[in-house]
Amino acid sequence: MALPSRQSRRQFMQKTLAAVATVTIAGTKSSGRVVGANDAIRVGVAGINGRGGAHVSAFLGIQNVQITYLIDVDTRTFRNRLQQIQAGNGGVPQTVQDVRRALDDRNLDVISIATPNHWHSLMTIWAAQAGKHVYVEKPLSHNVHEGRIAVEIARRHNVIVQHGTQSRSEARWAHATALARSGQLGRLKVARALCYKPRNNSMGRVPSVRRVPVPADLNFNIWCGPAPLREYHENLVPYRWHWYWDFGNGDLGNQGVHQMDIARWGIPNGTLPRSVISLGGRYDTVEDHGETANTQIAAFDFGATQLIFEVRGLLTNLPANRRVESYRGQMVGNIFHCEEGDIVGNSQFFPRGSTTAQPLPRLNSDLPERPVADGRGETHFRNFIAAVRSRRRADLNADVLEGHFSSALCHLANISYRLGENVPFNPRTRAFAGNADATDALERMEAHLSAAAPAGNGLQLNNLQLRVGPRLTIDARAETITGNDAASRMLFRQYRAPFVVPERVG
């Protein structure tokens, strides 16, 4: 889809907002109920298939929390969730397809969002305008602009918004990242994030499917929401939307945003980078109709530190020859390369020149307190509910602003990738020339694609194209891209009335 120019986008927004001026989307912050220390907190869970089940389970396990709404455009999802709530001694929540019906209820305190990515920011914005506190799954946004608007509207209406990057509530990650950015191990040279997650299955591959009528139980208009109203097909609902740009952000913005958040957490004063460049492709040994990359490298310049992200969606979880299929024993994980040694995962330290792991050193300064995680992410929900009760944003482990920055990194890398040009694998691209760490990642990616099974995928690189994106220069303070108009236009999207994110706040 061609993206509008700045002027045409502004004209489009003005026409769209005028068209929906008479539609009540949500209330104001006065609609929100002030929750006392012992009051029951009433929650509506939006998007209850898949990850939404974990939301339901977590809230059922917290005292004085009631799930009063189940919200999903597909009514086929309600039965199992109602049974789950009843088995957990919960009440009988109302079931609605349109979140706006739940937001009109002045007694509702919280919206917990587990919808597809393209709904995350808009639903957060509507909920904040209605005075509801929000737990929103990763990534916070589908593009950079709407993430910033979600932050500003949350601040304006003084609501608590927790981002669903659960590692922020894990004590071991709090320790590892604090150690990385403290300088105690010398300068952090590279914050590395890995998403080696096999997608060689029905969820990761996108087969050719027949066009079928929209199921009677699915409100596909609301499902598309702020995205273009596509022709319905069975690749979209309930999961493979991740691999289409209109709705998802690929695995970089799916699983990868967790590792992106940890990597950025370890960078001193890390918000947005000075520049980013990304390359990769969508490769497979079978026909696949997805749009997003399943093999990707992104390099971000933060000045003294660079962040390198690697995505691999093909064979990555084999017991044999893990030399190719993992890096330093990590597949979905993080490594911090410091001058005095490497932090591998959240528990191992390899002093410089040593191949023997040691426990992480103690930090010489105080750490922010983090509860010990229970391994299922429920600590993160408990932290959110505690902050709702205290109404103190500082009590959150993953405030909406942190979610915005980490999600924005994913979007910036994808913008570079999407604007890339296809080049042969050989001779090797000079995109990473002078960057030894990024070049090493590219060499390992080539081995991953070309090596014979079980070490790799057996693809013939001479027959493949590598998409190499431009290096984008970022104005971190303004959250803009300089010197590339095409990239700047991709910080936004064109919204479909009445599902419109405001161009600006106020």
Secondary structure as UniProt FT lines:
FT   HELIX           6..19
FT   TURN            20..22
FT   HELIX           29..31
FT   TURN            37..38
FT   STRAND          41..46
FT   HELIX           51..60
FT   TURN            63..64
FT   STRAND          65..71
FT   HELIX           75..77
FT   HELIX           78..87
FT   TURN            88..89
FT   STRAND          94..96
FT   HELIX           99..103
FT   TURN            106..107
FT   STRAND          110..113
FT   HELIX           117..119
FT   HELIX           120..129
FT   TURN            130..131
FT   STRAND          133..136
FT   HELIX           144..156
FT   TURN            157..158
FT   STRAND          161..163
FT   HELIX           166..169
FT   HELIX           171..182
FT   TURN            184..185
FT   STRAND          188..196
FT   TURN            202..204
FT   TURN            216..217
FT   HELIX           220..224
FT   TURN            225..226
FT   TURN            234..239
FT   HELIX           240..243
FT   TURN            245..247
FT   TURN            250..255
FT   HELIX           256..265
FT   TURN            268..269
FT   STRAND          275..281
FT   STRAND          295..301
FT   STRAND          306..312
FT   HELIX           322..325
FT   TURN            328..329
FT   STRAND          332..338
FT   TURN            339..340
FT   STRAND          341..344
FT   TURN            345..347
FT   STRAND          348..351
FT   TURN            352..353
FT   STRAND          358..359
FT   HELIX           378..390
FT   HELIX           393..395
FT   HELIX           400..418
FT   STRAND          421..424
FT   TURN            431..434
FT   HELIX           436..450
FT   TURN            453..455
FT   HELIX           461..463
FT   STRAND          465..468
FT   STRAND          472..475
FT   TURN            476..479
FT   STRAND          480..482
FT   HELIX           485..489
FT   TURN            490..491
FT   TURN            497..498
//
